[in-house]
Amino acid sequence: MLLGIGGSLHAAQGKLRLNEWTRYGSLVEQGGICARFAKIMEMQNVIDGDAGRLWLVRRKYAGAIIREASLMEGLPAATDSEINRLVKDYAKRLVTNLVTDGGGTCLD
């Protein structure tokens, strides 16, 4: 079930339904991938606090891009929970792509 008047493309469970967006879905996908990568890179905070904080800023910026794209799509601003869910959805795919090279893995 979709929320809002006129069939807003925010799903009832708080998930952005990018496959139904007409113009800016790919921008949001890119923002989600960038935010997830930045989240992984934030772990540098253990070794270098400045680098970790810089990656945090980058992750927040990617989230702002996602929110702005939802507005440009003519939808309500994406919520923090919708953005966080989107970013988590890209986690497995991103990690898998970072450790694989074609048919094999880079870690072999």
C-alpha positions in Angstrom: 0.0 0.0 0.0 1.3 3.4 -0.9 1.0 6.4 1.4 -0.3 9.9 0.5 -2.6 11.5 -1.9 -2.0 10.8 -5.6 0.0 7.6 -4.9 3.2 8.7 -3.3 5.9 6.2 -4.1 7.0 5.8 -0.5 5.9 2.4 0.6 3.8 1.9 3.8 6.7 0.1 5.5 9.1 3.0 5.0 10.9 1.7 2.0 11.6 3.8 -1.1 10.3 2.1 -4.2 12.9 3.2 -6.7 11.6 0.9 -9.4 8.5 3.1 -9.6 10.3 6.5 -9.8 10.3 8.1 -13.2 13.3 10.4 -13.2 15.7 10.3 -10.3 15.7 6.6 -9.2 19.2 6.1 -10.6 20.5 9.1 -8.7 19.2 7.7 -5.5 20.7 4.3 -6.2 24.1 6.0 -6.7 23.6 7.9 -3.5 22.8 4.7 -1.7 25.9 3.0 -3.0 28.1 6.0 -2.1 26.6 6.2 1.4 27.2 2.5 2.0 30.8 2.7 0.8 31.3 5.8 3.1 29.8 3.8 6.0 32.4 1.1 5.4 35.2 3.6 5.2 34.1 5.2 8.4 35.8 2.3 10.1 39.0 4.1 9.5 38.0 6.0 12.6 39.7 3.2 14.7 43.1 4.1 13.1 42.7 7.7 12.0 39.9 9.7 13.6 40.1 12.5 11.1 39.7 10.2 8.1 36.7 8.5 9.9 35.0 11.8 10.5 35.5 12.8 6.9 33.9 9.6 5.7 31.0 10.3 8.1 30.5 13.7 6.5 30.5 12.1 3.0 27.9 9.6 4.1 25.6 12.3 5.4 26.1 14.2 2.2 25.0 11.2 0.2 21.9 10.9 2.4 21.1 14.6 1.7 21.4 13.8 -2.1 18.9 11.0 -1.6 16.5 13.3 0.3 16.8 16.0 -2.4 16.2 13.5 -5.2 12.9 12.4 -3.6 11.8 16.0 -3.6 12.9 16.5 -7.2 10.8 13.4 -8.0 7.8 15.3 -6.6 7.6 13.1 -3.5 7.8 13.9 0.2 11.4 14.2 1.5 12.8 10.7 2.2 13.0 10.1 5.9 16.1 9.1 7.8 14.7 5.6 8.3 14.0 5.3 4.5 17.5 6.4 3.7 19.0 4.1 6.3 17.1 1.2 4.9 18.1 2.0 1.4 21.8 2.2 2.4 21.6 -1.2 4.3 20.0 -2.8 1.2 23.2 -2.0 -0.7 25.5 -3.4 1.9 25.6 -7.0 0.7 25.8 -6.1 -2.9 28.6 -3.6 -2.3 30.7 -5.9 -0.2 30.2 -8.8 -2.6 31.4 -6.6 -5.5 34.4 -5.3 -3.6 35.7 -8.9 -3.0 34.9 -10.4 -6.4 36.5 -10.1 -9.7 34.4 -11.5 -12.5 33.8 -15.2 -11.7 36.4 -15.5 -9.0 37.3 -13.5 -5.9 40.0 -11.0 -5.3 40.7 -12.8 -2.0 41.7 -16.1 -3.5 
